[in-house]
Amino acid sequence: MPWNLISEDTATIPNAWFQAQSNRKYRSIVHEACHKKETKALQSFANGATTVDEAAYAITQPISTTSIQNTNEYSDDCYALCHLWELFKSALIEWPSTRTAELVALLTAISKIEDPIHLGEFLDEDDNKAVPWAKLPYFTLVWGNAFWMTPGQIMRRATDAAAVRHVLQVYVKQQDTESRLVAAGLVWDERRAISYLIRTLERIPTAEDERITTGDGDAEDQLKLDMQIPAVRGWILHNGAQIYRSLPGIRDWPRRDLPTVTLRFDQPTDRWTFWQRRLFEIAGDNSLQDGIRETAQDAAEHMRTIQVIESNTLKNVSL
């Protein structure tokens, strides 16, 4: 289903967007009341009527102060939380990119709320203790359910030029958002960034990447540089230094966590150099669109800057 992307030059999020978020189907009137309050609180924040901390408190209070509703469904414990994260997922993708940083800041403020979820009734299965907002519970589930497809699988569903432009815009926005969430320490960690760079920059492009496949299996590993190079740039911009420092730890990853295309390098920095060289190669490939080449060039130059800074820092520490 197409996303309702708000124009990048829109200063105020339209009332219709918030109304659409409220007009959902709910299992109970309690769920409906909670979600409408959350949406109203987000709208107040978007309009500048509340601070980030005030908004975080207002958004979490409906769930914090209500019990888990028993609707005889297996997902009763997570239903209200998932509705909240659906709201944030839509905002993170559909709002102009100039608003992404403030949404990440709001999620960060939510992660610091100390009130228990569902009056303390929402318990961790491992230790039977109340789950804190700090974990943003079920956020990654909601996000993953929406964005599980690879670039090749996404593109095989784009039936015309308009659809291609739409899915490209959404994918780049999604990846940029993920990179910001990781950088903020909210969900996942730098392994997600490293895995993405490995899958994109250590895989050898082939003619199969351009083939229109008949199924998701064949499309899963296709490289789509117009989608993935902007995403690579985002991961490097937001997480580059942390990625660089984490490269030595790759040797300790369980084999199952390594992408199948992972190459072997004698030194951790050799991998960084390889990625950078690959980006410069893409930047110099005249068969590619100018936008891809320019984005690759920018990412490679940013990597070079990071390596210089990190190397100088290491030298200073050694002195």
GIHURA-V236244 format. One record per residue. RES is the residue in one letter. PHI is phi in radians with two decimals (none if undefined). Layout:
BEGIN
res = [RES RES]
phi = [PHI PHI]
END
This chain:
BEGIN
res = [M P W N L I S E D T A T I P N A W F Q A Q S N R K Y R S I V H E A C H K K E T K A L Q S F A N G A T T V D E A A Y A I T Q P I S T T S I Q N T N E Y S D D C Y A L C H L W E L F K S A L I E W P S T R T A E L V A L L T A I S K I E D P I H L G E F L D E D D N K A V P W A K L P Y F T L V W G N A F W M T P G Q I M R R A T D A A A V R H V L Q V Y V K Q Q D T E S R L V A A G L V W D E R R A I S Y L I R T L E R I P T A E D E R I T T G D G D A E D Q L K L D M Q I P A V R G W I L H N G A Q I Y R S L P G I R D W P R R D L P T V T L R F D Q P T D R W T F W Q R R L F E I A G D N S L Q D G I R E T A Q D A A E H M R T I Q V I E S N T L K N V S L]
phi = [none -1.08 -1.48 -1.57 -1.30 -1.46 -0.94 -1.07 -1.64 -1.42 -1.46 -2.08 -1.17 -1.07 -1.02 -1.07 -1.13 -1.21 -1.11 -1.11 -1.17 -1.33 -1.45 -2.02 -1.54 -2.22 -1.39 -2.66 -1.19 -1.18 -1.06 -1.09 -1.09 -1.05 -1.18 -1.15 -1.16 -1.08 -1.13 -1.11 -1.14 -1.16 -1.13 -1.06 -1.15 -1.08 -1.52 1.40 -1.44 -2.33 -1.38 -1.11 -1.23 -1.10 -1.16 -1.04 -1.14 -1.12 -1.25 -1.51 -1.02 -0.98 -1.42 -1.06 -1.80 -2.16 -1.33 -1.14 -1.45 -1.55 -2.00 1.09 -1.99 -1.12 -1.79 -0.99 -1.19 -1.90 -1.05 -1.14 -1.09 -1.11 -1.09 -1.10 -1.24 -1.08 -1.08 -1.20 -1.03 -1.10 -1.14 -1.09 -1.56 -1.57 -1.22 -0.98 -1.08 -1.18 -1.74 -1.08 -1.04 -1.27 -1.20 -1.13 -1.10 -1.16 -1.10 -1.10 -1.13 -1.09 -1.14 -1.74 -1.15 -1.65 -1.08 -1.22 -1.39 0.90 1.01 1.47 -1.42 -1.48 -1.92 -1.27 -1.16 -1.42 -2.05 1.07 -1.80 -1.06 -1.40 -1.46 -1.11 -0.95 -1.51 0.73 -0.97 1.32 -1.07 -1.17 -1.14 -1.09 -1.13 -1.13 -1.14 -1.53 -2.23 -1.57 -1.40 -1.45 -0.93 -1.09 -1.18 -1.17 -1.17 -1.20 -1.65 -1.45 -1.61 -2.65 -1.08 -1.14 -1.16 -1.07 -1.07 -1.15 -1.19 -1.12 -1.10 -1.15 -1.09 -1.10 -1.14 -1.08 -1.18 -1.10 -1.12 -1.01 -1.11 -1.24 -1.12 -1.15 -1.06 -1.40 1.29 -1.52 -2.51 0.96 -2.73 -1.12 -1.08 -1.12 -1.17 -1.07 -1.06 -1.13 -1.14 -1.09 -1.10 -1.57 -1.74 -1.81 -1.57 -1.44 -1.10 -2.39 -1.11 -1.10 -1.13 -1.71 -1.30 -1.43 -1.50 -1.69 -2.67 -1.16 -1.05 -1.25 -1.51 -0.98 -1.77 -1.15 -1.48 -2.24 -1.10 -1.17 -1.65 -1.48 -1.20 -1.05 -1.17 -1.00 -1.01 -1.10 -1.09 -1.22 -1.07 -1.60 -2.32 -0.95 -1.10 -1.17 -1.07 -1.01 -1.22 -1.60 -1.01 -1.04 -1.30 -1.06 -1.11 -1.70 -1.17 -1.04 -0.98 -1.15 -1.52 -1.51 -0.99 -1.10 -1.56 -1.02 -1.59 -1.78 -2.32 -1.18 -2.13 -0.97 -1.20 -1.11 -1.15 -1.05 -1.10 -1.10 -1.01 -1.10 -1.11 -1.08 -1.15 -1.13 -1.11 -1.12 -1.09 -1.67 -1.49 -1.20 -1.39 -1.64 -1.14 -1.02 -1.08 -1.15 -1.11 -1.16 -1.16 -1.09 -1.06 -1.09 -1.11 -1.12 -1.17 -1.15 -1.08 -1.08 -1.10 -1.06 -1.09 -1.11 -1.10 -1.17 -1.15 -1.16 -1.10 -1.11 -1.11 -1.15 -1.17 -1.29 -1.25]
END
